[in-house]
Amino acid sequence: MAKQDEVAGRFPVVTLSVAVLAGIVYWSPSLRELLVYDREAVLGGAVWRLFTAPFVHFSASHIFWDVLVFGAAGCLIETAGCRRFWLLCAAVAILPGPLLFLFSDLGRYGGLSGLSTGAASYLCLCRSQADGEKGKIWHAILVLILLKTAVELAVQEPLFAKADRIPFRVLPLAHIVGLLTASFLFFYDRLGERIALTNNGGAKSG
Amino acid sequence: MRKITQGISMVGVAALALSLVGCTAMDGQRKRRATSSVVEYLFPNKAVKVVPSVPYLALPLKVGMAFVPEVASSPNSWRRNQGNRLNERERMDLMDRVAAEFKALPFVDDIEIIPSAYLRAKGGFENLDQIKTMHGIDVIVLLSYDQVQHTDDSVFSLTYLTVVGAMVVEGERNDTSTMLDAAVFDIASRKMLFRAPGTSQVKARAAPLHLEEELRKDSFTGFGLAADQLIVNLKDQLTRFQAKVKERPEEYKVVHRKGYSGGTGGGSTGAVYSLLLLALGSFALWRNRTK
């Protein structure tokens, strides 16, 4: 039974499901139009768009790079047996839409970049802990992600991404949500582990 | 008796011959044509020169779409019925299909389908200015068409005058040749942004008995097929236009409306950043394994 759980944890189900879903949505213009975050449509009652927007992409390069980073990070996280990854994906998919709706008058939004940032950050945190002294490079990547997000927030311009179809302004909110959710989940788990360890230690000594 | 029979036979043959001659004579000059022209609509007065200026495209764009009014038919056209004229409902259906392409674009805010009644024949840009004010649009997609159905023996061709030149589509007896054209104009600057044509030819299937019915069906099919091709060309032209806007900022000024953050909100990870992350991640994994 324990072995079965281990094998199930090693197969990147969540990552593949998200990537395949994003691919299906990209290839179907009608699905794209149905699922994209569209402020007017949300106001008209299409509330699901708040949560489905991350699966909508506007160009081939947009989906390619988003899915590549998310896929690579997600597969590494899942094959390492991390079961909380689905929670990270769910939170980062759900949170940006309502936040945008409440605090921004953005017309349309879509893209997995929030999940990519969340997955990459979570991977760095997990690996830096697992690799101990050798894990400094993961810290460096995490700092890079933090810096990139902070600079984009400050200058309101994309640092690396270039719009290949239309001019657009960068929207770092989804990236911040990804980064914060990953950090929260990681530290929450570590806190849980410490409490469990303390309790076990207490029980043993008692 | 034999003479009577021969007489009846001759009368029969003569009647048949006469009827065939009658058919030929009746059909010899038959042609029906439904046409609308952007050139005639926008530039009715050749003496008045329209000089386009640099367009300021405010994103997200508010786009309108309309069929330009039909051109009055020539006197030798077959006008006994108007089988190949598009009615308002068919126009709306066609516009809905083309509009779907624009709706999918992240920099298009909305697309307004404008009924034909709002467009005056030979209305020109003055008419478009009124529509712009009435519907709150900046850019308009003007759809025009030319469909010819000939039932004579000669090979014919359809010549359609577009804003960029004449287009010739070859046709044969009883075939239906259709040309559908979408020209996109920035109303304020009078500048044509791009255009996309769609043509189709429906091969003749009509037997003389069901000619009318078949021609009507062919007409409808012709418009549908031309619209399919137009949509394909439109996608291509849209991509080219976006590239042109980026390459020639002096010719097309792009401004953002207040509160508009672009269609790709959330941004993308982008090639450089993605490759950087992947390279660093791979290096970290490799380093960990080798040590």
Boltz contact constraints between the chains, C-beta under 6 A:
constraints:
  - contact:
      token1: [A, 29]
      token2: [B, 104]
      max_distance: 6.0
  - contact:
      token1: [A, 33]
      token2: [B, 104]
      max_distance: 6.0
  - contact:
      token1: [A, 58]
      token2: [B, 106]
      max_distance: 6.0
  - contact:
      token1: [A, 58]
      token2: [B, 263]
      max_distance: 6.0
  - contact:
      token1: [A, 58]
      token2: [B, 264]
      max_distance: 6.0
  - contact:
      token1: [A, 62]
      token2: [B, 268]
      max_distance: 6.0
  - contact:
      token1: [A, 65]
      token2: [B, 268]
      max_distance: 6.0
  - contact:
      token1: [A, 65]
      token2: [B, 269]
      max_distance: 6.0
  - contact:
      token1: [A, 65]
      token2: [B, 270]
      max_distance: 6.0
  - contact:
      token1: [A, 65]
      token2: [B, 271]
      max_distance: 6.0
  - contact:
      token1: [A, 65]
      token2: [B, 274]
      max_distance: 6.0
  - contact:
      token1: [A, 66]
      token2: [B, 268]
      max_distance: 6.0
  - contact:
      token1: [A, 66]
      token2: [B, 269]
      max_distance: 6.0
  - contact:
      token1: [A, 68]
      token2: [B, 274]
      max_distance: 6.0
  - contact:
      token1: [A, 69]
      token2: [B, 269]
      max_distance: 6.0
  - contact:
      token1: [A, 69]
      token2: [B, 274]
      max_distance: 6.0
  - contact:
      token1: [A, 69]
      token2: [B, 277]
      max_distance: 6.0
  - contact:
      token1: [A, 72]
      token2: [B, 278]
      max_distance: 6.0
  - contact:
      token1: [A, 105]
      token2: [B, 259]
      max_distance: 6.0
  - contact:
      token1: [A, 106]
      token2: [B, 261]
      max_distance: 6.0
  - contact:
      token1: [A, 106]
      token2: [B, 265]
      max_distance: 6.0
  - contact:
      token1: [A, 108]
      token2: [B, 106]
      max_distance: 6.0
  - contact:
      token1: [A, 108]
      token2: [B, 263]
      max_distance: 6.0
  - contact:
      token1: [A, 109]
      token2: [B, 265]
      max_distance: 6.0
  - contact:
      token1: [A, 109]
      token2: [B, 266]
      max_distance: 6.0
  - contact:
      token1: [A, 111]
      token2: [B, 266]
      max_distance: 6.0
  - contact:
      token1: [A, 111]
      token2: [B, 268]
      max_distance: 6.0
  - contact:
      token1: [A, 113]
      token2: [B, 266]
      max_distance: 6.0
  - contact:
      token1: [A, 113]
      token2: [B, 267]
      max_distance: 6.0
  - contact:
      token1: [A, 113]
      token2: [B, 268]
      max_distance: 6.0
  - contact:
      token1: [A, 113]
      token2: [B, 269]
      max_distance: 6.0
  - contact:
      token1: [A, 116]
      token2: [B, 269]
      max_distance: 6.0
  - contact:
      token1: [A, 120]
      token2: [B, 277]
      max_distance: 6.0
  - contact:
      token1: [A, 131]
      token2: [B, 288]
      max_distance: 6.0
  - contact:
      token1: [A, 134]
      token2: [B, 288]
      max_distance: 6.0
  - contact:
      token1: [A, 137]
      token2: [B, 284]
      max_distance: 6.0
  - contact:
      token1: [A, 138]
      token2: [B, 284]
      max_distance: 6.0
  - contact:
      token1: [A, 141]
      token2: [B, 280]
      max_distance: 6.0
  - contact:
      token1: [A, 158]
      token2: [B, 267]
      max_distance: 6.0
  - contact:
      token1: [A, 160]
      token2: [B, 270]
      max_distance: 6.0
  - contact:
      token1: [A, 160]
      token2: [B, 272]
      max_distance: 6.0
  - contact:
      token1: [A, 160]
      token2: [B, 273]
      max_distance: 6.0
  - contact:
      token1: [A, 161]
      token2: [B, 267]
      max_distance: 6.0
  - contact:
      token1: [A, 161]
      token2: [B, 268]
      max_distance: 6.0
  - contact:
      token1: [A, 161]
      token2: [B, 270]
      max_distance: 6.0
  - contact:
      token1: [A, 165]
      token2: [B, 242]
      max_distance: 6.0
  - contact:
      token1: [A, 166]
      token2: [B, 107]
      max_distance: 6.0
  - contact:
      token1: [A, 167]
      token2: [B, 254]
      max_distance: 6.0
  - contact:
      token1: [A, 168]
      token2: [B, 262]
      max_distance: 6.0
  - contact:
      token1: [A, 168]
      token2: [B, 264]
      max_distance: 6.0
  - contact:
      token1: [A, 169]
      token2: [B, 261]
      max_distance: 6.0
  - contact:
      token1: [A, 169]
      token2: [B, 262]
      max_distance: 6.0
  - contact:
      token1: [A, 170]
      token2: [B, 267]
      max_distance: 6.0
  - contact:
      token1: [A, 171]
      token2: [B, 261]
      max_distance: 6.0
  - contact:
      token1: [A, 171]
      token2: [B, 265]
      max_distance: 6.0
  - contact:
      token1: [A, 171]
      token2: [B, 266]
      max_distance: 6.0
  - contact:
      token1: [A, 171]
      token2: [B, 267]
      max_distance: 6.0
  - contact:
      token1: [A, 174]
      token2: [B, 266]
      max_distance: 6.0
